[in-house]
Amino acid sequence: MSETRSDGDLLRAVAADGDRRAFEELYRRFAPWLTARLRGRCADPGIVDDVVQETFLAVWRGTAKYREDGDVAGWLWRIGSRRLIDALRGDGARGRLRQALARLRHREEVSAEDRVLAGVEHGDLAGALVRLSPELRAVLQATVVDGLTTREAAVLLGIPPGTVKTRAMRARKQLREALA
């Protein structure tokens, strides 16, 4: 019967020797857990599966460096969560091109958020935000604070894009009324 190696031992074997069996054991231990955690953040199983694969590919290739004193699960979570954010934001070449084109197309338009924030001089923005329902706050968090597109926010929140648009419109309306 073989001895069970620690997570750290497995990572060291993968990094030092390219030990395929160590990598496979690490994958079996953590891929289901990482998948479940990422699915709590993203409703699209295809994106989650891609992110899990990219996370373990970074481990295999050695592009992600593990500090010997850290928790392996936490380390894998940091890699996976960053890759999920990259995937949702479309940080690839195609995503950067789309963002550049969107900036050019809407350069002269003032966003609704900018109009609301410009109108707030003495209003209680924090209080108005707290009074929004959790669903409306979540949409504002994703679209305004995190800068995600409607489609990306829909994937993240697990709701249809039309619902994201409707909730964003309702949130803006409620904020305008509260700050008027």
Phi, psi and chi 1 to 4 in degrees:
 res  aa     phi    psi   chi1   chi2   chi3   chi4
   1 MET       -  133.7 -168.0  170.2 -115.4      -
   2 SER   -85.1  154.2   66.1      -      -      -
   3 GLU   -82.3  138.2 -178.5 -179.4  -42.3      -
   4 THR   -78.4  125.5  -58.1      -      -      -
   5 ARG   -88.0  149.9  -67.0 -167.0  -81.4 -178.5
   6 SER   -70.9  163.4   73.0      -      -      -
   7 ASP   -58.6  -43.0  -59.6  -24.6      -      -
   8 GLY   -62.6  -40.8      -      -      -      -
   9 ASP   -62.2  -41.6  -71.3  -18.3      -      -
  10 LEU   -62.3  -45.1  -68.1  173.2      -      -
  11 LEU   -63.2  -41.9  -83.8  173.2      -      -
  12 ARG   -62.2  -40.5  -78.9 -173.8  -74.2  -78.2
  13 ALA   -65.3  -38.7      -      -      -      -
  14 VAL   -66.4  -46.3  170.0      -      -      -
  15 ALA   -67.8  -43.7      -      -      -      -
  16 ALA   -80.4  -43.9      -      -      -      -
  17 ASP  -115.2   -4.9  -51.5  -34.8      -      -
  18 GLY    63.0   37.2      -      -      -      -
  19 ASP   -68.1  106.6 -175.4  -26.0      -      -
  20 ARG   -64.1  -40.1 -172.8  175.7 -169.5   83.8
  21 ARG   -65.4  -38.6  -73.2 -171.9 -178.1  173.2
  22 ALA   -64.1  -41.3      -      -      -      -
  23 PHE   -63.5  -45.2  178.0   76.0      -      -
  24 GLU   -61.0  -40.2  -70.7  169.8   -5.1      -
  25 GLU   -66.2  -42.4  176.3   61.2   26.1      -
  26 LEU   -60.3  -42.9 -165.7   67.7      -      -
  27 TYR   -62.5  -46.9 -174.2   86.1      -      -
  28 ARG   -61.0  -36.2  -84.3 -167.8  -61.7  -82.8
  29 ARG   -70.5  -41.0  -75.3 -175.3 -167.6  179.6
  30 PHE  -111.8  -21.9  -71.4  101.0      -      -
  31 ALA   -60.2  -44.8      -      -      -      -
  32 PRO   -62.8  -40.6  -22.4   33.1      -      -
  33 TRP   -64.5  -46.2  169.6   82.6      -      -
  34 LEU   -63.8  -40.5 -176.4   59.7      -      -
  35 THR   -60.0  -46.6  -59.4      -      -      -
  36 ALA   -62.3  -42.8      -      -      -      -
  37 ARG   -65.1  -42.7  -83.0 -139.3   49.2 -157.3
  38 LEU   -67.8  -33.3  -70.1  170.4      -      -
  39 ARG   -67.4  -20.7  -75.9 -159.8  175.4  141.7
  40 GLY   -71.8  -18.7      -      -      -      -
  41 ARG  -104.5  -20.9  -61.4  -81.2  174.2  120.7
  42 CYS  -142.7  127.1  176.5      -      -      -
  43 ALA   -83.7   -8.1      -      -      -      -
  44 ASP   -90.2  106.8 -174.6  -29.1      -      -
  45 PRO   -63.2  -29.3   10.2  -14.9      -      -
  46 GLY   -64.1  -45.0      -      -      -      -
  47 ILE   -64.8  -43.3  -68.9  174.9      -      -
  48 VAL   -61.5  -45.9  169.4      -      -      -
  49 ASP   -60.7  -41.9  -69.9  -16.2      -      -
  50 ASP   -61.6  -42.8  -72.5  -12.2      -      -
  51 VAL   -65.5  -40.9  167.1      -      -      -
  52 VAL   -61.8  -44.5  169.9      -      -      -
  53 GLN   -62.5  -43.5  -63.5  -55.3  -43.7      -
  54 GLU   -64.2  -36.4  -72.1  177.0   21.2      -
  55 THR   -62.1  -48.9  -60.6      -      -      -
  56 PHE   -73.7  -27.0  -78.9   95.2      -      -
  57 LEU   -65.4  -39.1 -171.7   58.0      -      -
  58 ALA   -63.5  -37.0      -      -      -      -
  59 VAL   -66.2  -47.4  171.0      -      -      -
  60 TRP   -62.2  -43.9  177.1 -108.3      -      -
  61 ARG   -75.8  -15.3  -71.3 -178.1  175.2  161.2
  62 GLY    82.9   12.2      -      -      -      -
  63 THR   -76.2  -20.3   56.1      -      -      -
  64 ALA  -102.6  121.7      -      -      -      -
  65 LYS   -99.1  125.0  -57.6  -65.7 -178.6 -158.7
  66 TYR   -93.8  130.3  172.3   70.2      -      -
  67 ARG   -86.2  130.9  -71.3 -172.2  -34.1 -142.4
  68 GLU   -53.7  -28.1  -60.9  -77.3  -32.0      -
  69 ASP   -91.8   -1.7   59.8  -15.2      -      -
  70 GLY   -91.4  165.6      -      -      -      -
  71 ASP   -79.2  127.2  174.7   52.9      -      -
  72 VAL   -63.9  -42.9  173.2      -      -      -
  73 ALA   -61.2  -45.0      -      -      -      -
  74 GLY   -63.1  -38.9      -      -      -      -
  75 TRP   -64.0  -45.9  176.9   69.4      -      -
  76 LEU   -64.8  -36.8  -71.8  169.3      -      -
  77 TRP   -63.2  -42.1  170.6 -114.7      -      -
  78 ARG   -62.1  -43.5  -78.8 -170.1  -58.4  -80.9
  79 ILE   -62.6  -50.5  -62.6  167.1      -      -
  80 GLY   -62.7  -43.7      -      -      -      -
  81 SER   -66.9  -36.7   62.6      -      -      -
  82 ARG   -66.2  -41.0  -72.9 -179.3 -172.7  140.1
  83 ARG   -67.4  -32.8  -66.4 -163.0 -172.7  -74.5
  84 LEU   -65.6  -44.7  177.3   61.9      -      -
  85 ILE   -60.4  -44.3  -70.1  168.1      -      -
  86 ASP   -59.1  -43.3  -69.6  -14.1      -      -
  87 ALA   -65.2  -41.6      -      -      -      -
  88 LEU   -70.2  -30.8  -68.4  173.9      -      -
  89 ARG   -86.9   -9.5  -72.8 -170.9  175.1  159.9
  90 GLY    67.2   49.9      -      -      -      -
  91 ASP   -74.5    4.0  -83.4   -7.3      -      -
  92 GLY   -72.5  178.8      -      -      -      -
  93 ALA   -59.8  -41.0      -      -      -      -
  94 ARG   -64.1  -40.3 -165.6  172.0   62.5 -171.6
  95 GLY   -65.7  -41.9      -      -      -      -
  96 ARG   -64.1  -38.8  -73.4 -168.9  -60.0  -86.4
  97 LEU   -64.2  -44.5  176.7   60.8      -      -
  98 ARG   -60.2  -42.1 -172.3 -180.0   68.4 -118.4
  99 GLN   -66.0  -40.2  -70.5  171.5   -7.1      -
 100 ALA   -64.4  -42.3      -      -      -      -
 101 LEU   -65.4  -39.9  -70.3  172.9      -      -
 102 ALA   -63.4  -39.6      -      -      -      -
 103 ARG   -63.8  -41.4  -81.3 -166.5  -58.1  -87.3
 104 LEU   -65.7  -41.1  -71.5  173.1      -      -
 105 ARG   -66.7  -35.7 -160.7  171.3  -22.3  152.9
 106 HIS  -111.7   23.9  -59.7  -67.4      -      -
 107 ARG   -60.4  -40.2 -167.7  179.8  -25.8 -173.4
 108 GLU   -85.0  -17.1  -59.5  -59.2  -40.7      -
 109 GLU   -82.0  139.5  -63.0  176.4   22.4      -
 110 VAL   -94.5  129.5  176.8      -      -      -
 111 SER   -70.8  159.3   71.8      -      -      -
 112 ALA   -61.5  -38.1      -      -      -      -
 113 GLU   -62.9  -42.6  -66.2   85.7    3.6      -
 114 ASP   -64.0  -39.4  -71.3  -19.4      -      -
 115 ARG   -63.6  -43.9  -81.2 -177.3  -88.2  164.1
 116 VAL   -64.2  -47.4  169.3      -      -      -
 117 LEU   -67.0  -33.2  -67.9  174.8      -      -
 118 ALA   -67.8  -31.2      -      -      -      -
 119 GLY   -79.3   -9.1      -      -      -      -
 120 VAL   -93.0  103.4  177.3      -      -      -
 121 GLU  -108.6  -46.5  -68.8  179.3    9.9      -
 122 HIS  -122.1    7.2  -56.8   -5.6      -      -
 123 GLY   -73.8  164.6      -      -      -      -
 124 ASP   -99.7   81.7  179.2   18.9      -      -
 125 LEU   -63.0  -44.5 -178.7   58.5      -      -
 126 ALA   -60.9  -43.5      -      -      -      -
 127 GLY   -63.9  -39.7      -      -      -      -
 128 ALA   -65.6  -38.9      -      -      -      -
 129 LEU   -65.8  -40.3  -72.4  169.7      -      -
 130 VAL   -63.8  -32.7  168.1      -      -      -
 131 ARG   -76.7  -12.3  -72.1 -171.8  -66.1  -85.7
 132 LEU   -70.1  151.7  -68.9  175.6      -      -
 133 SER   -66.9  156.6   69.8      -      -      -
 134 PRO   -57.0  -35.4  -22.8   30.4      -      -
 135 GLU   -64.9  -42.4  -65.2   83.3   12.5      -
 136 LEU   -70.1  -40.3  -62.1 -178.0      -      -
 137 ARG   -62.4  -39.4  -90.9 -163.8  -42.0  -86.7
 138 ALA   -62.7  -40.8      -      -      -      -
 139 VAL   -66.0  -43.3  167.1      -      -      -
 140 LEU   -63.3  -40.4  -77.3 -177.8      -      -
 141 GLN   -58.1  -48.4  168.9   74.4   33.8      -
 142 ALA   -68.7  -43.6      -      -      -      -
 143 THR   -87.1  -38.3   57.8      -      -      -
 144 VAL   -92.6  -53.8  177.1      -      -      -
 145 VAL   -73.6  -49.0  177.6      -      -      -
 146 ASP   -82.5  -14.5  -64.2  -21.4      -      -
 147 GLY    73.1   23.3      -      -      -      -
 148 LEU   -80.1  151.9  -61.3  178.4      -      -
 149 THR   -72.5  170.3   66.0      -      -      -
 150 THR   -58.2  -44.9  -60.9      -      -      -
 151 ARG   -63.1  -44.7 -172.5 -175.9  121.0  -80.2
 152 GLU   -64.7  -41.6  -67.3  165.0  -15.8      -
 153 ALA   -64.1  -38.3      -      -      -      -
 154 ALA   -61.6  -43.5      -      -      -      -
 155 VAL   -64.7  -46.5  170.2      -      -      -
 156 LEU   -61.0  -44.0  178.5   68.2      -      -
 157 LEU   -87.5  -12.0  -61.7  171.0      -      -
 158 GLY    72.5   33.4      -      -      -      -
 159 ILE  -130.2  160.4   57.6  177.2      -      -
 160 PRO   -66.0  151.3  -17.9   28.3      -      -
 161 PRO   -56.8  -36.7  -24.5   32.3      -      -
 162 GLY   -61.5  -36.4      -      -      -      -
 163 THR   -67.7  -37.7  -56.4      -      -      -
 164 VAL   -60.2  -47.3  171.2      -      -      -
 165 LYS   -61.4  -45.0  -69.9  178.0 -175.9  178.0
 166 THR   -63.6  -45.3  -59.2      -      -      -
 167 ARG   -65.8  -37.7  -71.7 -179.3 -177.4  173.9
 168 ALA   -64.0  -42.2      -      -      -      -
 169 MET   -63.8  -44.0 -174.7  176.0   63.0      -
 170 ARG   -64.2  -40.5  -76.0 -179.1   32.6 -141.7
 171 ALA   -63.5  -44.7      -      -      -      -
 172 ARG   -62.5  -41.7  -70.7  179.8 -172.7  115.8
 173 LYS   -62.6  -46.2 -179.6 -179.2 -179.1 -148.3
 174 GLN   -63.8  -38.0  -73.0 -178.8   19.3      -
 175 LEU   -65.4  -43.8  -76.2  174.8      -      -
 176 ARG   -57.9  -46.0  -80.3 -172.3 -153.6  100.4
 177 GLU   -64.2  -41.2  -69.8  169.8   -2.4      -
 178 ALA   -69.2  -29.2      -      -      -      -
 179 LEU   -98.8   -2.6  -61.7  169.9      -      -
 180 ALA   -75.2      -      -      -      -      -
